[in-house]
Amino acid sequence: MEVALGRENKEEGIRIEVALGGATRTRRGAGSWYVYCLVPGPVIEWASRHIFTMNTASNQLQKTIDQAVPSKLTGLSRDQVAGLNAKVQAESVKNGFTYERDAGRPEPITLHPLPVVVGPDEAAKLRDLALELRKILMRVLPHARKHPQLTQLLPLDPEEESFLGRVYSKQLDEDPPLAYRLDADIDFTDPGWYDKVKLFGLNGSAVAGYYYSSAANDLMADLVARETGLELPRFDRLGMPEVLLAMLQAQAARVGRKAQNFAYIQDRSWNTGITEGPSFQEWFKKRGVNLVVIDPRELSLKESEIYAGDVMIDIVYRNMEIRDLVSIEREHGHLRALEQAFARNQVVSSLWGDFDHKSLWELLDTPEATRRLTAAQRAFLRNHIPWTRTLRHTFTRTSDGERVDLLEHVRKNRESLVIKPNRACQGQSVCLGPRVTQSDWEKHLSTATSQSGHWVVQSFVKATTKGFPLIMDGTYGMEAIPTTYGFVATPERFGCLGRASRNPVVNVSLGGGVFPVLLVDQG
């Protein structure tokens, strides 16, 4: 065993690299230096117990599940598969595991019935990653709003700027509530999985999937496993919904509210998309917590307090972006009660949630932003954030530090890039360079360039694939399909949503499904 202490750049501090059973692969650039030393046997023994076995228990449990679940499902007859699928769909509708399409028609979300196991070590790593990114964001975002060059990278419409100006207060810079989901490519089967986690997006407002993660786990454990005789490991059923509840309760305490009556706002005119609100209301009720699902137009002010009907509201969770709210205000006038809630820091996520543009990753790579960060934080971003640039006529540097004409660089490097709308969600209009012809790529690039600030280019992150049991011609067969993870965290809680799809742009809105992510205690 060898340990390498290396420094490629004095600003980046000391790095320790360990090689077991072979040489450590390192990049030795000009001016770099490395020291190799022989590690005593007792240290090796300690390291093998406490460092290098982090994934061992999870991987072994995952291997067991990956063998047992497909074996059970692929052994079912056509009639058994049809019966099980009918029960899953009926239970999905009953429990709100649905997506509304075509003017309010709820459809069951596809459940991929093969759990992924996440142990306490993995959960802690991802929780710390999410919390570290929050620290970075709050070092940069308040400063960015005062810097014209950086403001251009996170553009808001004039009406959004007006809304922000009306409700802004200094406390939003100090400790703003942010309920955000990080979307990532993760391969838990890789021993070095953590260093390879790539965060290709952040959802800071109107965040979806909290309830769906819990519903998928319950469907797997309470229906699929029961019907097929599968034995699943004991897992934490609270996951993502518990994270949201913890965020709301923490913010209530932070602003001195004791009653903890919560409002979940969404536009009553919406008849497509996510259906989590009513399901959350029931979930909260079972835990003795009052959650009111309400249209923001129906919030009112009574003696300077915010009400939903006769219920005084302490904290508002918004399943809406500011641009959704200004659209309502354009037609119905100011949403006075909600504006006051924002100004008093009674809304989760705060205004900072709307700066979740995909160009945020570019902003974090600017000299103005990076000089506000520590060396460790800069290294963190380089490791986990894909190279991203807003599409425009400019010169920039690549991930390798080469100065290039951005548009020419994008044109020539189709196979390693992806073009995305800057602010759209649900996988809309994403153009994967490796999946299109050069002609189509250049057409897409031309269209995107003509809409300044509305599109970004990003390094292509090839989704990790996993084999799932899929119904094929009436029976279950195995097929490897792309996966993504969305995770949320507080200092005490962690929750994760798994999605998988034959479509390389993995999203429920595009027909993708959800697979259970079991947070297990291996102690």
C-alpha positions in Angstrom: 0.0 0.0 0.0 1.3 3.5 -0.9 0.1 6.9 0.3 0.9 9.9 -2.0 0.9 13.4 -0.6 0.5 15.6 -3.6 0.2 19.2 -4.5 -0.5 20.4 -8.0 -1.2 24.0 -7.1 -0.4 25.6 -3.7 -3.8 27.2 -3.6 -5.5 23.8 -3.6 -3.8 22.5 -0.4 -2.6 19.0 0.3 -4.2 16.0 -1.3 -3.8 12.4 0.0 -4.0 9.6 -2.5 -4.0 6.0 -1.6 -3.3 3.0 -3.8 -4.1 -0.5 -2.9 -2.5 -3.3 -4.9 -1.1 -1.0 -7.5 0.4 2.4 -8.4 -1.6 5.5 -7.8 -2.6 7.2 -11.0 -1.8 10.9 -10.7 -1.4 13.8 -13.0 2.0 15.3 -12.7 2.0 18.7 -14.3 4.8 21.3 -14.3 5.8 22.3 -10.7 3.8 19.4 -9.1 5.4 17.3 -6.4 4.6 14.0 -4.7 6.0 12.2 -1.6 5.5 8.4 -1.3 6.0 6.6 2.0 5.6 3.1 3.3 2.7 2.8 5.7 3.1 0.6 8.8 0.9 -2.6 9.0 -1.3 -1.4 11.9 -2.3 1.7 9.9 -3.1 -0.4 6.9 -5.3 -2.6 9.2 -7.1 0.4 10.6 -7.6 2.0 7.1 -9.1 -1.3 5.7 -11.6 -1.3 8.5 -12.6 2.4 8.6 -11.9 3.9 5.2 -11.9 1.4 2.4 -14.9 -0.7 3.4 -17.4 2.2 3.3 -19.4 0.7 0.5 -18.9 -3.0 1.3 -22.0 -3.6 3.3 -24.2 -1.6 0.9 -22.8 -3.3 -2.1 -23.3 -6.8 -0.7 -26.9 -6.0 0.2 -27.4 -4.5 -3.3 -26.1 -7.6 -4.9 -28.5 -9.7 -2.9 -31.4 -7.6 -3.9 -30.3 -7.5 -7.5 -30.4 -11.3 -7.6 -33.5 -11.9 -5.5 -36.0 -9.3 -7.0 -35.4 -10.1 -10.7 -35.5 -13.8 -9.9 -38.9 -13.5 -8.3 -40.4 -11.2 -11.0 -39.1 -12.9 -14.1 -40.5 -16.1 -12.7 -44.1 -14.9 -12.7 -46.6 -16.1 -15.3 -48.4 -13.7 -17.6 -51.5 -13.8 -15.5 -49.5 -13.1 -12.3 -47.7 -10.2 -13.9 -51.0 -8.8 -15.2 -52.6 -9.1 -11.7 -49.6 -7.6 -9.9 -49.4 -4.7 -12.4 -53.2 -4.0 -12.0 -52.8 -3.9 -8.2 -49.7 -1.6 -8.4 -51.6 0.8 -10.7 -54.7 0.9 -8.6 -52.7 1.5 -5.4 -50.7 4.2 -7.2 -53.9 6.1 -8.1 -55.2 5.6 -4.6 -52.1 6.9 -2.9 -51.4 9.8 -5.3 -48.4 8.2 -7.0 -49.6 9.9 -10.2 -48.8 12.5 -12.9 -51.6 14.5 -14.5 -51.6 14.6 -18.2 -54.2 15.9 -20.8 -56.3 18.3 -18.8 -56.2 16.8 -15.3 -56.3 13.1 -16.1 -54.0 11.4 -13.4 -51.9 8.5 -14.7 -50.0 6.1 -12.5 -46.3 6.7 -12.5 -44.3 3.7 -13.6 -42.8 1.9 -10.6 -39.5 0.2 -11.4 -39.7 -2.6 -8.8 -36.0 -3.0 -8.0 -34.7 -1.0 -5.0 -31.4 0.7 -4.7 -29.8 0.5 -1.3 -28.2 3.6 0.3 -26.5 3.0 3.6 -25.7 5.5 6.3 -22.2 6.2 5.0 -23.5 7.0 1.5 -26.3 9.1 2.9 -24.0 11.0 5.1 -21.7 11.7 2.1 -24.5 13.0 0.0 -26.0 15.0 2.8 -22.7 16.7 3.4 -22.3 17.4 -0.3 -25.7 19.1 -0.3 -24.9 21.2 2.7 -21.5 22.2 1.4 -23.1 23.4 -1.8 -25.5 25.5 0.2 -22.6 27.2 2.0 -21.1 27.9 -1.4 -24.3 29.4 -2.8 -24.8 31.7 0.2 -21.2 32.9 -0.1 -21.8 33.8 -3.7 -25.5 34.6 -4.4 -26.0 37.8 -2.2 -22.8 39.2 -3.8 -23.9 38.2 -7.3 -27.0 40.2 -7.1 -24.9 43.3 -6.5 -22.5 42.6 -9.4 -23.8 43.6 -12.8 -21.7 41.1 -14.7 -22.9 38.2 -12.5 -26.5 39.4 -12.5 -26.5 38.9 -16.3 -25.8 35.2 -15.8 -29.0 34.8 -13.6 -31.5 36.9 -15.5 -35.0 37.6 -14.2 -37.8 39.1 -16.2 -38.6 42.8 -15.3 -41.8 41.7 -13.5 -39.8 39.2 -11.5 -37.3 41.9 -10.6 -40.2 44.1 -9.5 -41.6 41.4 -7.3 -38.2 40.7 -5.7 -37.8 44.4 -5.1 -41.1 44.6 -3.3 -40.5 41.7 -0.9 -36.8 41.8 -0.4 -35.5 42.1 3.2 -31.9 41.9 4.6 -32.7 38.7 6.4 -32.9 36.9 3.1 -29.1 37.4 2.8 -28.4 36.1 6.3 -30.0 32.7 6.6 -32.5 32.1 3.9 -34.6 28.9 3.8 -33.7 26.9 0.7 -35.6 23.7 -0.1 -33.7 22.5 -3.1 -33.2 19.1 -4.8 -29.9 18.3 -6.4 -30.1 16.1 -9.5 -27.1 13.9 -10.1 -25.6 11.0 -11.8 -24.4 8.5 -9.2 -23.1 5.0 -9.5 -23.1 3.5 -6.0 -21.5 0.2 -7.3 -18.3 2.1 -8.1 -15.9 2.0 -5.1 -14.9 5.6 -5.9 -18.5 6.7 -6.5 -18.5 9.8 -4.3 -15.7 11.6 -6.2 -17.5 10.8 -9.5 -20.9 12.3 -8.4 -21.9 14.9 -11.0 -24.6 17.5 -10.2 -26.2 18.4 -13.5 -29.0 20.5 -12.0 -30.4 22.2 -8.9 -34.1 22.8 -8.3 -34.6 25.6 -5.8 -38.4 26.3 -6.1 -41.4 24.3 -7.2 -39.4 21.2 -6.2 -41.1 17.9 -7.2 -40.6 14.4 -6.1 -40.6 14.6 -2.3 -43.8 12.5 -1.9 -43.1 10.3 -4.9 -39.9 8.9 -3.3 -41.8 7.8 -0.2 -44.7 6.5 -2.2 -42.4 4.3 -4.4 -40.8 2.8 -1.3 -44.1 2.0 0.2 -45.5 0.5 -3.0 -42.4 -1.8 -3.2 -42.5 -2.8 0.5 -46.3 -3.0 1.1 -47.5 -4.4 -2.2 -44.8 -5.8 -4.6 -42.8 -7.5 -1.8 -45.9 -8.8 -0.1 -47.5 -10.1 -3.3 -44.3 -11.9 -4.4 -42.9 -13.0 -1.1 -39.8 -10.9 -1.3 -37.9 -10.0 1.9 -36.6 -6.4 1.9 -34.2 -4.9 4.4 -35.6 -2.6 7.1 -35.4 0.9 5.8 -36.3 4.5 6.9 -39.8 5.2 5.5 -39.6 8.9 6.3 -37.0 10.0 3.8 -37.8 12.9 1.6 -41.2 14.0 3.1 -39.5 14.1 6.5 -36.8 16.3 5.1 -39.4 18.8 3.9 -41.3 18.7 7.2 -38.0 19.3 9.0 -37.3 22.3 6.8 -40.7 23.9 7.4 -40.5 23.3 11.2 -37.0 24.7 11.4 -38.0 27.8 9.5 -41.0 28.3 11.8 -38.8 28.1 14.8 -36.3 30.5 13.2 -38.9 33.2 12.7 -40.5 32.6 16.1 -43.7 30.8 15.0 -44.9 28.1 17.4 -48.3 26.9 16.0 -46.7 25.4 12.9 -49.6 25.7 10.5 -48.2 25.3 7.0 -49.6 26.2 3.6 -48.7 24.5 0.3 -49.4 26.8 -2.5 -50.1 25.9 -6.1 -52.1 27.4 -8.9 -55.6 26.0 -8.9 -55.8 26.4 -12.7 -53.0 23.9 -13.4 -54.3 20.7 -14.8 -51.1 18.9 -15.8 -48.0 17.9 -14.0 -47.1 16.9 -10.4 -49.9 15.9 -8.1 -48.1 15.9 -4.7 -50.1 18.6 -2.8 -53.1 16.6 -1.7 -50.9 13.6 -0.9 -48.7 15.8 1.3 -51.7 17.1 3.1 -52.7 13.6 4.0 -49.1 12.6 4.9 -48.8 15.6 7.2 -52.2 15.0 8.8 -51.2 11.4 9.8 -48.3 13.0 11.7 -50.5 15.5 13.5 -49.2 18.4 11.4 -51.6 20.8 9.7 -50.9 21.5 6.0 -53.4 23.5 3.9 -53.2 23.1 0.1 -54.3 26.5 -1.3 -54.1 28.8 -4.3 -52.0 31.9 -3.5 -54.9 34.1 -4.6 -56.8 32.7 -1.6 -54.3 33.7 1.1 -55.4 36.7 3.0 -54.2 39.3 5.5 -55.9 39.8 8.8 -54.3 42.1 11.3 -51.0 41.7 9.5 -51.2 37.9 9.8 -51.4 35.5 6.9 -54.5 33.3 6.7 -55.8 30.4 4.6 -59.5 30.6 5.3 -59.7 30.6 9.1 -56.3 29.1 9.7 -53.4 31.4 10.5 -50.4 30.3 8.5 -46.9 30.2 10.0 -44.9 29.0 7.0 -45.7 28.8 3.3 -44.2 26.1 1.1 -44.3 27.3 -2.5 -44.8 24.8 -5.3 -44.5 27.8 -7.6 -41.8 30.0 -9.1 -41.8 33.8 -8.9 -42.7 33.9 -12.6 -45.8 31.9 -11.9 -46.7 34.3 -9.2 -46.2 37.4 -11.3 -48.3 35.8 -14.0 -51.2 35.7 -11.5 -50.5 39.2 -10.3 -50.6 40.5 -13.9 -54.3 39.4 -14.1 -55.5 39.6 -10.5 -53.3 42.3 -8.8 -50.7 42.0 -6.1 -50.7 38.9 -3.9 -50.4 41.0 -0.7 -50.5 38.2 1.8 -47.8 36.1 0.0 -45.7 39.2 -0.6 -45.7 39.8 3.2 -44.9 36.2 3.8 -41.8 36.6 1.6 -40.8 39.8 3.3 -41.0 38.2 6.7 -39.0 35.1 5.7 -42.0 32.9 6.1 -41.7 31.2 2.6 -39.8 28.1 1.8 -37.9 28.4 -0.5 -37.0 32.0 -0.2 -36.4 34.3 -3.1 -33.0 32.7 -3.6 -34.7 29.6 -4.8 -35.5 31.3 -8.1 -31.8 31.7 -9.0 -31.6 28.0 -9.8 -30.9 28.7 -13.4 -28.7 26.1 -15.1 -26.3 29.0 -15.7 -25.7 29.1 -11.9 -23.0 26.5 -12.5 -21.2 29.1 -14.8 -21.6 31.8 -12.2 -19.9 29.6 -9.7 -16.9 29.3 -12.1 -16.4 33.0 -12.6 -13.3 34.8 -11.0 -15.7 37.1 -9.2 -17.3 34.1 -7.5 -14.4 31.8 -7.0 -12.3 34.4 -5.1 -15.0 34.4 -2.4 -14.5 30.7 -1.9 -11.9 28.6 -0.1 -9.5 26.4 -2.0 -11.4 23.3 -0.8 -14.7 24.8 -2.1 -13.2 25.5 -5.5 -11.9 22.0 -5.7 -15.4 20.7 -4.7 -17.0 22.6 -7.5 -14.4 21.4 -10.1 -15.0 17.8 -9.0 -18.9 17.8 -8.9 -20.1 20.5 -11.2 -20.1 19.9 -15.0 -18.6 22.6 -17.2 -21.5 25.0 -18.1 -21.7 28.2 -20.1 -24.6 30.4 -21.2 -24.8 30.3 -25.0 -23.8 33.6 -26.4 -21.1 35.2 -28.6 -18.1 35.3 -26.3 -14.7 33.9 -25.6 -14.3 31.6 -22.5 -12.2 28.9 -21.1 -12.9 25.2 -21.4 -12.8 22.8 -18.5 -9.1 22.2 -19.4 -8.4 26.0 -19.2 -8.1 26.6 -22.9 -9.4 29.9 -24.1 -11.8 29.4 -27.0 -14.6 31.0 -29.0 -17.6 29.6 -27.2 -19.9 29.0 -30.1 -17.2 27.6 -32.3 -16.1 25.3 -29.5 -19.7 24.1 -29.1 -20.1 23.5 -32.8 -17.0 21.4 -33.0 -17.5 19.3 -29.8 -21.0 18.0 -30.2 -20.3 14.5 -28.9 -19.2 15.7 -25.5 -21.8 18.4 -24.9 -25.5 19.0 -24.2 -27.7 22.1 -24.9 -30.4 22.9 -22.3 -33.0 25.6 -21.7 -31.6 27.8 -18.9 -34.7 27.8 -16.8 -37.1 25.2 -18.1 -37.6 22.0 -16.1 -39.0 18.5 -16.8 -36.4 17.7 -19.4 -37.9 20.1 -21.9 -36.0 20.7 -25.2 -32.8 19.1 -24.0 -30.5 18.3 -26.9 -28.0 15.6 -26.2 -25.0 16.1 -28.6 -24.1 12.4 -28.8 -27.7 11.6 -29.8 -28.2 13.9 -32.7 -26.6 14.5 -36.1 -24.1 17.4 -36.6 -26.7 19.1 -38.8 -29.4 19.0 -36.1 -26.9 20.1 -33.5 -25.9 23.2 -35.5 -29.6 24.0 -36.0 -30.3 23.7 -32.3 -27.2 25.8 -31.6 -28.3 28.6 -34.0 -31.8 28.7 -32.4 -30.3 28.8 -28.9 -27.8 31.5 -29.8 -30.6 33.7 -31.1 -32.3 33.7 -27.7 -29.6 35.3 -25.6 -29.5 34.1 -22.0 -32.2 31.4 -22.5 -29.9 28.5 -23.2 -26.8 26.9 -21.8 -24.3 24.3 -23.0 -23.0 21.8 -20.5 -20.5 18.9 -20.5 -22.4 15.7 -21.4 -22.8 13.5 -18.3 -23.6 10.0 -19.5 -26.2 8.6 -17.2 -25.3 5.5 -15.2 -27.4 2.5 -16.4 -28.9 -0.2 -14.2 -30.8 -3.3 -15.1 -34.5 -3.2 -14.1 -37.4 -5.7 -14.5 -39.6 -4.3 -17.2 -42.8 -5.7 -18.5 -42.1 -7.0 -22.0 -44.8 -8.9 -23.9 -46.7 -9.6 -20.8 -43.9 -10.9 -18.6 -41.0 -9.3 -16.8 -37.6 -9.1 -18.6 -34.4 -7.3 -17.6 -33.2 -4.2 -19.4 -30.4 -1.8 -18.6 -31.8 1.8 -18.7 -30.4 5.2 -17.7 -30.9 6.4 -14.1 -30.7 9.7 -12.2 -31.0 10.6 -8.5 -32.5 13.6 -6.9 -31.6 14.2 -3.2 -32.4 16.7 -0.5 -30.9 17.2 2.9 -30.9 19.0 6.2 -28.1 18.7 8.8 -30.1 15.8 10.4 -32.1 14.3 7.5 -31.5 12.9 4.0 -33.9 11.8 1.3 -33.5 10.5 -2.2 -35.6 10.0 -5.3 -34.5 7.5 -8.0 -35.7 7.8 -11.6 -35.1 5.6 -14.6 -36.2 5.7 -18.2 -35.5 4.3 -21.6 -35.4 7.9 -22.7 -31.8 9.2 -22.2 -33.4 12.4 -20.8 -34.6 10.8 -17.6 -37.8 12.6 -16.3 -41.2 11.5 -15.2 -42.8 14.1 -17.4 -41.2 12.4 -20.4 -42.5 9.0 -19.5 -39.8 8.0 -17.0 -40.5 6.0 -13.9 -39.4 6.0 -10.2 -37.5 3.2 -8.4 -37.3 2.8 -4.7 -34.3 4.1 -2.8 -34.1 2.4 0.5 -32.2 4.2 3.3 -31.0 1.3 5.4 -29.2 1.1 8.7 -26.4 -1.5 8.5 -25.4 -1.2 12.1 
